[in-house]
Amino acid sequence: MTVLGLALPHLDEPRVVVPAPGPGPGNWSGAASATVVDGVVHLTYRVRRPLSEGRGVATVVERSVDGIAFDPVCVVERDDFGAESFERPVVLRRPDGGWRLYLSCATPDSKHWWIEALDADRPEDLPTGRRTVVLPGDARVAVKDPVVVVEGGRWHLWVCEHPLTETGEEDRMSTAYLSSDDGLVWRRHGTVLSPRAGTWDARGARVTTVLSLDPLTVLYDGRPRKEDNWHETCGVAVGEPGAGPSSALRSLTDEPLRSEASDGAWRYASVVTMPDGRRRCYAEVARPDGAHDLVTGLLRA
């Protein structure tokens, strides 16, 4: 399938950039997002262990000139935030030249999640940066896995929402759009991507990267059943031309992209434009032993 000239992600010469922290299910490196600043790729991801070993234990920030070989920048530890787990982070340089790291944080002994921001002058200083809870969630909804775009002085956010109103059904997910003047105080505009009954994304639909703002074009994760939680696969969705970033999204994918190995997960895609104009994708991909590696490749035109 092709949208705006982009194949539903096919990676040329995929490479593992961060291997899973150990063998077997539950050992996952991924949930990554990336940004290119002054020709350098900054990548952030969470390190996850099996449930018995603590789930999402750390968020890592690294940098690379070629987008493949990375050097460490900093590590943020879950315990410093009183969180039971971390999930997808976002790192970016603010318009004023400072840096920000968004963290997805799980409330202990609950299904609730909140999103917190760290601000610092340099990416190396983010672990001790200024902390702000930007989306606290509430008793009705958990919020996590942000996707943030800053353009023309305006901040745009697509966030995964999990309804908490039915016990045992909290894994369900949809995507809402929010906007902001500073990336700290957000206004919610509504749900823009929802599950579709009877399809591969019947249980959840989560935007993971924005390819275009107008028409709004995204890659997103979906899953058909509760049992497929953590094993999402990837599709493409588009908005109405002229409707901008708040557009409701329509899926274009009947058969999602999945790994051929173990649980099939091919999720949390993040796409950046490299200095030479080519687009590079990062994704969390299942391997045969059930672990997930963080993989990258150039998108085939």
N, C-alpha and C positions, 0 to 999 in steps of 0.2 A: 504494500500500500504506500502511496506517495501523497504528501500534502505539502504544498508550497515548495516542491522540488526536493523535499527531505523524505527519504525512505524511513518507514517505521524502524526504529534504529537498527541499522546494520553496521557493525563496527569492523573497519578494516584492521587487520592484525591486532586483535585485542590482546592487551597485556594486563597481568595482575600488578597493580601498584601497591596494594596493601593486602597481604594474605590474612586469612582468618587467624584469630589468636590461638587457635588450637583445632584439633580434628573433631569432626562429628557435629550433629545438630546443635544449634544454639550458640555455636562459636561463629560470630559474624563480624566482619569488618565492612562497614558501609554506611547506609543512610547519609550519604555524603552530599555536599553541595560545594560548588567551586565558583571562583570569580577571577578575572584577569585584571591586574592592576599594573600599569607601566610595563606591560609585556611579561609579567610574572604571574603564574597560576598560583593562587592561594586556595587550598583545599582543606575542608574540615569534615570530619566523620566521627561516628561513635564506635567504640569498641564494646562488643557485647559478648558476654559469657552465658552459658546455660542458666536456667532459672535457679538451679541449686547453687550456682557460683556467683550470683549477684546481678544478672541481666546486664543492662547498659552501664558499664563501670566508669567510662571516661569519654571525654570529647577531645579530639586531637586537631591541631592546626598545623599544616605543613605548607611548604612553598617549593615551586619548581620552575625552571626556565623552559623546559621542553614539555612539561605536562605529564611526564612519565616517571622520572627519577626525582623523588621529593626529599627535602631536608626538613627536620623537625623545627617548629617554631615555638609551640607551647602545648601544654596539656592542662585541661580542666577536669578536676576529679568530682565525681558525683557526690561523694560524702560532704564536700564543702558546701553543697546547696541543700542538704537535708533531703535529697531526692532518693527514691528507691531505684530509679533507672533514668538513663538518658536515652533520647532517640534523636531524630534528625536535627542538626544544627545548621546555622547559616553564618558565614563570615563575609564581611564586606568593608570597603573603605567608605566612610561617610563623606558627603559633599564638602564638609569643612576640613577634610584631610585626616581626621581621626579614624579609628577603627571600631567596629562593633561585631560582637558575636552573640547570636541568638541561640538559646538553649531550650530544648524540649525536656521538661522535668516531670517525673512521675511522683505523685503524692504517695507516701508510704501507706501500705495496707488499704489501698483503694484503687479504683479504676480511673481516678481523676488525674489530669495532666495540666500543667501551666507552662507558659513561655516567659523566659526571663532574658534580659539583655545585659551584656557586659560592654562597657565603653572604655577605651584607652587611647593614648596617643600613638602607640606602636602595637602591632600584633603580638609582640613578645610579652607585653604587659597586660594582655587581656585577662589572665587568671586572677589578677588583683585589681581589675578595673572597677569602675562605678557600676553598681548593680541596680537594675530597674525591672520590676515585674511589669511586663507590657500587656500580657493577656492572662488574667488569673483563672479563667474558666469559672465555673460555679457548680452548684449541686446538680444542674441539669445537663451540662455539657463539659467534656474535656477537650482541650485544644493542644495541638502538637504539630510537628513536621511543617514548619513555615517555609514558604517560597517568597522571597523578597526581591522586588525590582525597584530601583530608584531612577527616575527619568524626569528631566525638566523640573527639578526641585520637588517633585511629588513622589511619595513613597507608596508602593503598591504591595499588598500581601494577600497570598492565597494560603489558607490554613485548613488543616484537617480537623474536623469536628466529630467527636464521638458522643452520641446521646447516652446519658446515664440514667434515664428514667425507667428502664426495664432491666431488672437484675438478670444477669446472665447473657444479656444481649449488647453489652457495651462495646463489643468489637466493631459494630457497624460504623461506617464512616462516610462522610460527604465533605465537600470543599466549599468554604465561604470566601468571599472577597471583601477586603477591608482597605481603607486608604488613610493616609496620614501626612502631616506636614513635617514631622521630625522622626518618624519611625518608632516613637515611644508611645504616643497617644493615638489610638486607632479608632476609626469609625467603621462599623460593620454595615455593608450594603446588602447582604443577603447571600443565600446559597446559590452557587453558580454551576456546580457539578454534583449530580446525585446518582446513586445506584440505579440500575435498570433491571427490573424483574425478569428472570428467565435467561439472563445473559452471563457472560464471564465476569461481569462486574456487579452482580446482583447484591453482593453483601457490602460493597464499599467502592468508593471512587475518590482517589486522592491525587490532586495535582502535584507533580514533582519538579517540573521545570517549565519555564515560559520561553517559547521559541519566537513569538511575535506578539506585540501588544495590539495591533490592528491590521487584519482581524486577529483577535486573541487566539493563539494557537499554542497548545500545551502537550506535553507528555504526561500521562497519569498512570497510577497504579490501580488495579482492581482485583477483586477476588469473588468467586461465586458462592462460597459457603463459609460458615463460621470456622470449620475445620481447616480452612486455607489461610487463616490468620498467620502472618509473618512469611507467607509464601506467595506474595502478590506478583502479578505479571503486568506487562506494560502495553499501553495503547495511546492513541492520539485523539484529541478532542479540539474542536474549533468553535469560535463564537461568531456572531453576526458581523459582517463588514460594517465599519463605521460605529459600532457600539462600544469600542474601546475596551479597557481592562476590566470593566464591571460586567461584560457580556456574559449571559448564560452560555454554557458550553454544551456542544453536541458531540457525542462520540462518533468517530469514523471507523472504529475498529471492531470487526466481527471475531477475528482470531488474534489474540494478543501475542506479543513476543514473550517467550518463556525460555528458561534454561532447559537443555536436554538432560540435565543431571538431577538426581535425587528429588527434592521437593519442587523443582521447576522455577524457583524464584528468580525473577529478573526485574528488579524494583529500584526505586529511589534514583531514577535517572536524573542527571544534572548535565546540561549542555552549555559550553562556553565557546566563544569565538576567539581563536588564537590570533596572534599578531599577523600571521600570513593569510588570514581570512578564512581558514578552514575551521570547521566546528568539531570540537572534541567532546565526547560523552564519557561520563563516569557513571557506573551503575553497580549495584550490589547483586552478585550473581551466584546461584547455587552451584556447588561442585559435587562430585559423586559421593563423597562421604557425608553429605548433609550440611557441612560448613558452608559459609558464604564468604567469597573474596570480593574485594573492591577492585573492579576491572575498568580499564579505559581503552578507547580506540577512537580513531577519526571516523566521523559519520560519512558514509559513502554517499556521494552526490547522486 
